[in-house]
Amino acid sequence: MAGEDTVEIVALIAAAGRGIRMGGEVEKQFMLLGKKPLLVHALEHFQELSEVNQVIVSAPEERVEYCEREIVGRFGLSKVVAIVPGGEVRQESIYRALGRVSPTADLVVTHDAARPFLFEDVLARTIATARTCGAAVAAIPESDTVKEVNPDGAILRTVDRRLLWRAQTPQAFAWEVLQEAYSRARADGYVATDEAELVERAGYEVRVVPGSRWNIKVTTPEDMELAKLLLAWVAKGSDRRPGLD
């Protein structure tokens, strides 16, 4: 592990998306959920967890100054040390943020700005597993019956859901593991939907840790309405959270 004066854990927040499916004039990560933008809700979890030393945000290029002023400055998010212009796809945005991480860091944690309900236990156990195994992903087991279909919509087969988990973020990796995975993907022109896929492709084992059904990704207007209901529930101080059944 790194020395006492070296940053050990750095979080990379993907906040450069355009939110096309959400619609509206403002990117979804800057839409208000309660009195705070979605991005602020996501960042506050990393601000509060003592294990995380620094946070780097990837944002739309034209929104970098806005983020510095209206997100980081206004809400006192002191762990955010850099806001970098994101790319056209999520993978490129995380890669650009990764480029700002010191190679002396122990772990890199990635998270979607559009996941505002990241509870501390999920984040903590993802980090703890990555410390031991080198790569970990929060996920929930599939509970629905899953069908594989052809392009015409005809069912080809029913997939055994007992083997299926839905990947979420956070995802945590040893710095050198994630760096190698990205280097290989860029050399091959390979594009994945999350960091875990790149790490798997590079030949490393990635462990699944129990996530949370509350850890929703806000993608559509319907998701935002659900997020408002969840926020009201959390505001009541209830500790009753959906399990993994």
VOPAGU-2260 file (C-alpha; in pm, 1 decimal, decimal comma):
REM VOPAGU-2260
SITE   aa  ch    i         X         Y         Z
SITE  MET   A    0       0,0       0,0       0,0
SITE  ALA   A    1     102,3     358,7     -48,9
SITE  GLY   A    2     259,8     568,1     222,2
SITE  GLU   A    3      72,5     788,6     463,6
SITE  ASP   A    4     113,2    1101,5     251,2
SITE  THR   A    5      -5,8     933,4     -69,0
SITE  VAL   A    6    -363,4     934,8    -189,8
SITE  GLU   A    7    -493,8     581,7    -152,1
SITE  ILE   A    8    -844,6     587,9    -301,7
SITE  VAL   A    9    -962,7     813,4    -582,3
SITE  ALA   A   10   -1321,1     821,7    -707,6
SITE  LEU   A   11   -1402,7     897,0   -1071,0
SITE  ILE   A   12   -1755,1    1023,9   -1133,6
SITE  ALA   A   13   -1898,5     989,8   -1483,8
SITE  ALA   A   14   -2104,6    1305,5   -1536,8
SITE  ALA   A   15   -2045,0    1389,0   -1902,4
SITE  GLY   A   16   -2355,4    1228,4   -2052,8
SITE  ARG   A   17   -2611,5    1421,4   -2253,1
SITE  GLY   A   18   -2914,4    1244,5   -2108,6
SITE  ILE   A   19   -3093,4    1206,7   -2442,0
SITE  ARG   A   20   -3355,0     965,3   -2305,0
SITE  MET   A   21   -3437,2    1206,3   -2025,2
SITE  GLY   A   22   -3519,2    1494,8   -2257,5
SITE  GLY   A   23   -3535,6    1853,4   -2138,3
SITE  GLU   A   24   -3295,8    2143,5   -2179,1
SITE  VAL   A   25   -3063,3    2049,6   -1892,9
SITE  GLU   A   26   -2845,2    1739,2   -1880,1
SITE  LYS   A   27   -2995,1    1490,9   -1633,7
SITE  GLN   A   28   -2699,4    1504,6   -1395,1
SITE  PHE   A   29   -2775,4    1871,7   -1332,9
SITE  MET   A   30   -3149,6    1825,8   -1286,7
SITE  LEU   A   31   -3276,8    1890,2    -936,8
SITE  LEU   A   32   -3374,0    1601,1    -714,7
SITE  GLY   A   33   -3520,2    1775,2    -415,2
SITE  LYS   A   34   -3303,9    2082,0    -364,7
SITE  LYS   A   35   -2984,8    1938,4    -513,0
SITE  PRO   A   36   -2872,4    1830,1    -860,8
SITE  LEU   A   37   -2838,4    1456,7    -915,2
SITE  LEU   A   38   -2462,1    1499,0    -941,9
SITE  VAL   A   39   -2444,0    1654,3    -596,4
SITE  HIS   A   40   -2632,5    1362,7    -442,1
SITE  ALA   A   41   -2379,9    1123,5    -597,8
SITE  LEU   A   42   -2076,9    1327,8    -493,5
SITE  GLU   A   43   -2187,6    1366,9    -133,8
SITE  HIS   A   44   -2153,5     993,3     -71,5
SITE  PHE   A   45   -1783,8    1010,3    -157,0
SITE  GLN   A   46   -1740,6    1333,8      35,1
SITE  GLU   A   47   -1873,1    1164,5     347,8
SITE  LEU   A   48   -1681,3     834,9     329,1
SITE  SER   A   49   -1348,1     888,1     503,5
SITE  GLU   A   50   -1173,1     615,3     302,5
SITE  VAL   A   51   -1203,9     816,5     -18,9
SITE  ASN   A   52    -927,1    1073,3     -48,9
SITE  GLN   A   53    -999,8    1250,5    -375,2
SITE  VAL   A   54   -1272,7    1278,2    -636,3
SITE  ILE   A   55   -1236,4    1359,3   -1006,5
SITE  VAL   A   56   -1543,2    1443,5   -1214,7
SITE  SER   A   57   -1580,7    1414,8   -1590,3
SITE  ALA   A   58   -1834,1    1667,4   -1720,4
SITE  PRO   A   59   -1946,8    1805,7   -2056,6
SITE  GLU   A   60   -1674,0    2038,9   -2178,4
SITE  GLU   A   61   -1902,7    2340,8   -2177,8
SITE  ARG   A   62   -2010,7    2263,0   -1820,4
SITE  VAL   A   63   -1669,7    2243,1   -1652,1
SITE  GLU   A   64   -1675,4    2597,0   -1514,9
SITE  TYR   A   65   -2039,4    2556,5   -1413,1
SITE  CYS   A   66   -1947,8    2243,9   -1216,1
SITE  GLU   A   67   -1661,3    2420,2   -1043,1
SITE  ARG   A   68   -1885,1    2706,4    -938,3
SITE  GLU   A   69   -2236,2    2566,8    -893,4
SITE  ILE   A   70   -2162,4    2208,6    -791,7
SITE  VAL   A   71   -1827,1    2191,4    -613,5
SITE  GLY   A   72   -1811,6    2545,9    -478,6
SITE  ARG   A   73   -2175,1    2592,6    -386,4
SITE  PHE   A   74   -2210,1    2261,2    -204,4
SITE  GLY   A   75   -1867,3    2254,8     -41,4
SITE  LEU   A   76   -1745,0    1934,1    -204,6
SITE  SER   A   77   -1385,3    1972,5     -96,0
SITE  LYS   A   78   -1268,8    1627,8    -208,1
SITE  VAL   A   79   -1324,1    1715,4    -574,3
SITE  VAL   A   80    -974,2    1800,3    -696,5
SITE  ALA   A   81   -1042,2    1816,4   -1070,0
SITE  ILE   A   82   -1321,4    1844,6   -1324,5
SITE  VAL   A   83   -1217,8    1720,8   -1667,3
SITE  PRO   A   84   -1395,1    1751,9   -2002,7
SITE  GLY   A   85   -1560,0    1421,7   -2083,8
SITE  GLY   A   86   -1568,9    1235,9   -2414,2
SITE  GLU   A   87   -1841,2    1124,3   -2649,6
SITE  VAL   A   88   -1891,3     796,8   -2464,0
SITE  ARG   A   89   -1865,6     701,4   -2097,7
SITE  GLN   A   90   -1553,2     493,6   -2149,9
SITE  GLU   A   91   -1364,9     793,7   -2289,3
SITE  SER   A   92   -1487,9    1016,6   -2006,5
SITE  ILE   A   93   -1359,6     778,5   -1739,9
SITE  TYR   A   94   -1031,2     737,9   -1929,3
SITE  ARG   A   95    -975,0    1112,4   -1925,2
SITE  ALA   A   96   -1045,5    1125,8   -1553,3
SITE  LEU   A   97    -817,3     827,5   -1497,9
SITE  GLY   A   98    -539,9    1026,4   -1659,1
SITE  ARG   A   99    -551,5    1266,8   -1365,2
SITE  VAL   A  100    -501,0     993,7   -1105,6
SITE  SER   A  101    -156,8     956,3    -955,3
SITE  PRO   A  102       0,2     614,0   -1026,4
SITE  THR   A  103      72,5     592,1    -654,9
SITE  ALA   A  104    -298,3     558,5    -578,3
SITE  ASP   A  105    -406,9     219,2    -449,2
SITE  LEU   A  106    -766,1     198,0    -569,1
SITE  VAL   A  107    -983,2     373,9    -822,9
SITE  VAL   A  108   -1359,5     375,2    -771,2
SITE  THR   A  109   -1595,6     463,6   -1057,1
SITE  HIS   A  110   -1955,5     575,4   -1017,7
SITE  ASP   A  111   -2237,5     713,9   -1231,0
SITE  ALA   A  112   -2353,1    1067,1   -1155,2
SITE  ALA   A  113   -2708,6     950,6   -1225,2
SITE  ARG   A  114   -2709,5     708,6    -928,4
SITE  PRO   A  115   -2805,5     933,4    -635,8
SITE  PHE   A  116   -2888,1     660,8    -379,7
SITE  LEU   A  117   -2550,1     506,2    -309,7
SITE  PHE   A  118   -2556,5     396,2      52,1
SITE  GLU   A  119   -2236,4     385,8     254,5
SITE  ASP   A  120   -2249,1      10,2     313,0
SITE  VAL   A  121   -2255,9     -63,4     -60,8
SITE  LEU   A  122   -1964,5     171,0    -127,0
SITE  ALA   A  123   -1766,3      42,2     170,7
SITE  ARG   A  124   -1798,9    -326,4      84,3
SITE  THR   A  125   -1715,0    -263,3    -282,7
SITE  ILE   A  126   -1394,6     -91,2    -173,7
SITE  ALA   A  127   -1317,4    -360,2      82,8
SITE  THR   A  128   -1353,4    -639,0    -173,2
SITE  ALA   A  129   -1138,2    -456,5    -428,1
SITE  ARG   A  130    -868,3    -411,5    -164,5
SITE  THR   A  131    -856,7    -788,7    -126,6
SITE  CYS   A  132    -923,9    -909,7    -481,3
SITE  GLY   A  133    -819,7    -619,9    -703,9
SITE  ALA   A  134   -1156,3    -569,4    -873,0
SITE  ALA   A  135   -1515,4    -551,0    -743,1
SITE  VAL   A  136   -1854,3    -446,0    -874,5
SITE  ALA   A  137   -2175,5    -371,7    -689,0
SITE  ALA   A  138   -2457,7    -573,5    -844,3
SITE  ILE   A  139   -2795,6    -726,0    -773,4
SITE  PRO   A  140   -2916,5   -1072,9    -873,5
SITE  GLU   A  141   -3166,3   -1088,3   -1156,6
SITE  SER   A  142   -3516,9   -1155,8   -1027,2
SITE  ASP   A  143   -3712,0   -1150,9   -1353,0
SITE  THR   A  144   -3732,9   -1428,8   -1608,4
SITE  VAL   A  145   -3491,6   -1337,5   -1887,1
SITE  LYS   A  146   -3550,9   -1417,6   -2254,6
SITE  GLU   A  147   -3298,5   -1413,5   -2537,9
SITE  VAL   A  148   -3471,4   -1294,3   -2854,6
SITE  ASN   A  149   -3377,0   -1252,7   -3219,3
SITE  PRO   A  150   -3394,0    -917,6   -3408,3
SITE  ASP   A  151   -3757,0    -989,8   -3501,1
SITE  GLY   A  152   -3860,0   -1026,6   -3138,0
SITE  ALA   A  153   -3901,0   -1405,0   -3138,9
SITE  ILE   A  154   -3782,3   -1583,2   -2824,6
SITE  LEU   A  155   -3479,7   -1803,3   -2880,8
SITE  ARG   A  156   -3443,3   -1935,3   -2527,7
SITE  THR   A  157   -3499,6   -1865,8   -2161,2
SITE  VAL   A  158   -3177,5   -1777,2   -1979,0
SITE  ASP   A  159   -3102,6   -1924,2   -1636,5
SITE  ARG   A  160   -3145,9   -1618,5   -1416,6
SITE  ARG   A  161   -2968,6   -1786,3   -1124,4
SITE  LEU   A  162   -2641,3   -1704,4   -1299,4
SITE  LEU   A  163   -2729,2   -1345,4   -1385,3
SITE  TRP   A  164   -2654,7   -1028,3   -1190,2
SITE  ARG   A  165   -2724,1    -669,2   -1292,8
SITE  ALA   A  166   -2409,0    -462,0   -1262,1
SITE  GLN   A  167   -2429,7    -123,2   -1095,7
SITE  THR   A  168   -2176,4     128,2    -980,1
SITE  PRO   A  169   -1967,4     177,0    -772,4
SITE  GLN   A  170   -1698,8     -36,9    -927,9
SITE  ALA   A  171   -1355,8     -46,1    -765,9
SITE  PHE   A  172   -1020,6    -158,1    -902,6
SITE  ALA   A  173    -653,0    -157,4    -822,1
SITE  TRP   A  174    -509,0     138,6   -1013,0
SITE  GLU   A  175    -268,1     -69,0   -1219,6
SITE  VAL   A  176    -542,4    -316,6   -1312,7
SITE  LEU   A  177    -777,0     -48,6   -1444,4
SITE  GLN   A  178    -492,4     131,1   -1621,8
SITE  GLU   A  179    -388,6    -186,4   -1803,2
SITE  ALA   A  180    -748,8    -266,7   -1896,2
SITE  TYR   A  181    -796,7      76,6   -2050,7
SITE  SER   A  182    -463,7      63,9   -2233,9
SITE  ARG   A  183    -554,5    -269,1   -2393,6
SITE  ALA   A  184    -900,6    -150,3   -2491,9
SITE  ARG   A  185    -767,8     166,8   -2653,7
SITE  ALA   A  186    -501,8     -26,9   -2842,4
SITE  ASP   A  187    -769,3    -262,5   -2977,0
SITE  GLY   A  188   -1037,5       0,8   -3036,8
SITE  TYR   A  189   -1268,3    -187,0   -2800,8
SITE  VAL   A  190   -1561,2      -6,9   -2638,0
SITE  ALA   A  191   -1743,0    -148,1   -2334,5
SITE  THR   A  192   -2040,7     -32,4   -2130,5
SITE  ASP   A  193   -1859,4     -39,0   -1795,9
SITE  GLU   A  194   -1512,5     -66,4   -1646,0
SITE  ALA   A  195   -1569,5    -422,7   -1525,3
SITE  GLU   A  196   -1603,7    -546,1   -1883,0
SITE  LEU   A  197   -1266,8    -393,7   -1973,2
SITE  VAL   A  198   -1103,2    -551,1   -1669,8
SITE  GLU   A  199   -1260,0    -890,1   -1746,2
SITE  ARG   A  200   -1135,9    -860,7   -2103,2
SITE  ALA   A  201    -783,6    -792,8   -1977,2
SITE  GLY   A  202    -789,6   -1130,2   -1801,9
SITE  TYR   A  203    -857,4   -1025,7   -1443,9
SITE  GLU   A  204   -1118,4   -1173,5   -1213,2
SITE  VAL   A  205   -1388,2    -928,7   -1103,6
SITE  ARG   A  206   -1588,7   -1008,8    -790,0
SITE  VAL   A  207   -1954,9    -919,0    -745,2
SITE  VAL   A  208   -2062,7    -767,0    -413,8
SITE  PRO   A  209   -2426,3    -714,4    -308,0
SITE  GLY   A  210   -2555,6    -381,4    -430,2
SITE  SER   A  211   -2895,6    -229,4    -357,2
SITE  ARG   A  212   -3224,6    -198,9    -541,7
SITE  TRP   A  213   -3231,4     159,1    -417,1
SITE  ASN   A  214   -2919,3     227,0    -621,2
SITE  ILE   A  215   -3120,6     312,5    -931,5
SITE  LYS   A  216   -2979,8     485,3   -1237,7
SITE  VAL   A  217   -3190,0     783,6   -1341,2
SITE  THR   A  218   -3222,3     757,4   -1719,3
SITE  THR   A  219   -3582,4     843,5   -1810,3
SITE  PRO   A  220   -3849,7    1082,6   -1677,1
SITE  GLU   A  221   -4011,9     780,8   -1510,3
SITE  ASP   A  222   -3686,2     711,4   -1326,3
SITE  MET   A  223   -3682,6    1067,7   -1197,7
SITE  GLU   A  224   -4033,2    1029,5   -1058,9
SITE  LEU   A  225   -3924,0     711,7    -881,4
SITE  ALA   A  226   -3618,4     893,2    -746,8
SITE  LYS   A  227   -3843,2    1161,2    -598,4
SITE  LEU   A  228   -4042,1     896,0    -415,3
SITE  LEU   A  229   -3724,6     731,9    -286,5
SITE  LEU   A  230   -3585,1    1066,6    -173,7
SITE  ALA   A  231   -3901,9    1133,2      26,1
SITE  TRP   A  232   -3868,7     789,4     187,3
SITE  VAL   A  233   -3505,4     849,9     277,8
SITE  ALA   A  234   -3591,5    1193,5     414,1
SITE  LYS   A  235   -3825,3    1028,3     664,0
SITE  GLY   A  236   -3523,0     855,7     813,0
SITE  SER   A  237   -3653,2     509,0     741,7
SITE  ASP   A  238   -3399,5     230,4     758,0
SITE  ARG   A  239   -3629,5      -5,4     569,3
SITE  ARG   A  240   -3460,4     -53,4     236,3
SITE  PRO   A  241   -3549,1    -306,9     -31,3
SITE  GLY   A  242   -3341,2    -620,9      -2,0
SITE  LEU   A  243   -3201,1    -847,9    -267,9
SITE  ASP   A  244   -3484,8   -1100,6    -284,5
